[in-house]
Amino acid sequence: MANARALDKRRKSVRNIRKITRTMELIATARFKKAMDRAAAATDYTARITQVVSDLAKSGLEVTHPLLESRDKVQNVRVLLLSANRGLCGGYNGSVLRSAFTQLESLGNQGFSITIDASGKRGISGLKFRGFDINDLWIEFDDQPLFEKVEEIANGYLELYVAGKIDRLEVVYTKFVNISRQVPVVETLLPLGELTSEDNRGEASDDEAPSMYEFLPNAESILKEIVPTSFKVKLFKCFLDAAVSEQIARMVAMKAATENASEIIKDLSMTYNRARQSQITGEIMEIIGGVNALKG
């Protein structure tokens, strides 16, 4: 039978751990609600501006923009991985890293020149552990990414794409579908022509329909403003989805850890009570034996 004092010490230790996991669960829940509100607010705007860009591209007008044009020959591919700065969030980091490794292997087999960027300490560590070289890295994004910071990254990618230094930009992140479903995905953000056609699949598909827009002063000036903005909000939405998914994963993981701790405490309490009862019984028997010896 295990020592009662050791069991009691272990039970207190598990109780302390349960307090920590419960606190982390509550913090993740609060952060999740804030992150989801921001993501929901951005979703409608992102969907609408993407639809506008798609409509403009399908309007039949003689308008062009470098971000809407696919390269005839794709050689240089930029891959951006979005992960978390911390662990204790279940399989969140592992799943997005596995998706990144699979995509990088696929791109390498196709002979592309790959440049890797990463956001989040866990993703950076995972890539370095597997021997990948990281070009740009960021660790300042957490549960509330700022648009200004993401815009700086987006502007850098826009300059590289327009200059012809990259032919395609792919983002590996965890997409927020709903509270019960978050999926690691690989999404092509540049060129925008591929993105708009994919995101608006199922929308009005009559490419021959007349344009619903009147351009003042002209279509080129409108596209010059709205197309880069569409890319920026799409990239920002990726960061927001990743933040929401991370908090959901951490909330679920800490809830499971708290419940497991409660079960362990319950089992330890039963074992402790048996050990204590056995110890008391043994002490009573020793006293009785001593009394009988004195009487004898």
Residue, then its C-alpha position, 0 to 999 in steps of 0.5 A: m500500500a502506498n504511503a498516505r503522506a506521499l499520496d496526500k502530497r501528490r494530490k495537493s500537487v495535482r490540485n495546484i496544477r488544476k488551478i493553473t489549467r483552469t485559469m488558463e482555460l478562462i483566459a483562453t476563453a476570454r481571448f477567444k471571444k475577443a479574437m472571434d469578434r474581430a475575425a467576424a467583423a473582418t469576415d464580411y468586409t473581406a468577403r465583400i471587397t474580394q467579391v468587388v475585385s472578382d466582379l471588376a476582373k469579370s466585368g469585361l472591361e479592358v482593365t489590368h492589374p499586376l496582382l490579378e495576372s498569373r505568371d506564365k512561368v512560376q519559379n519563385v514561391r514564397v511560403l508564409l507559415l502562421s503559428a503560435n508563440r506558445g504551446l499548451c494548445g493541443g495539436y494546433n502547432g503540430s497540425v499546421l507544421r505538418s501541412a507546411f512540411t507537406q507543402l514544402e516537400s511538394l513544392g520542392n519536388q516540383g522544382f520551385s525555388i522556395t523562400i520561407d517566412a514564419s510567424g510564431k515561435r513554435g513554427i520557427s522552432g519546428l522549421k529550424f528543427r527540420g533544417f529549413d532556412i527562414n528568411d523573415l520571421w515575426i514573433e510579435f503577433d498574438d491573440q490580437p494582431l494589428f492591421e498596421k503590422v500586417e499591412e507592413i508585411a503585405n506591402g513587402y510582398l506586394e513590392l516583391y511580386v510587382a518587381g517579379k522577385i516572387d511568382r506566388l505567395e502561399v500562406v499556411y495557417t489554421k482557418f477558422v470555420n466555426i467554433s467546432r471546426q478549425v482546419p489547417v490550410v494552404e492558401t494562395l494569396l498572390p496572384l489575386g486572380e486565383l484567390t478571387s476565382e476560388d473564394n467566389r466559387g458558387e457566386a454569380s458565374d455569368d462572365e458575360a454579364p454587363s458590369m454593375y459598376e460605373f468607374l469615376p474617374n476610370a477603372e484603372s485608378i479604382l483598381k490601383e486602390i482596391v486590388p492591393t487593399s483586397f490582398k492586405v485584408k485577405l492576409f489580415k484575415c489569415f492572421l485573425d483566423a490563426a489567432v482565433s483557432e489558437q485560442i480555441a485549441r488552447m481553451v479545449a486543451m486546458k479544459a481537457a487538462t482540468e477534467n483529467a486533473s479532477e479525475i486524478i484527484k478523485d482516484l488519489s483521494m480514494t487511494y489515500n483514504r484506503a492507505r490512511q484507513s490501513q495505516i490507522t488499522g495497523e496502529i490500532m492493532e499495534i496498540i492492542g498487541g502492546v496492551n495484551a503483552l502488558k497484561g500477559 
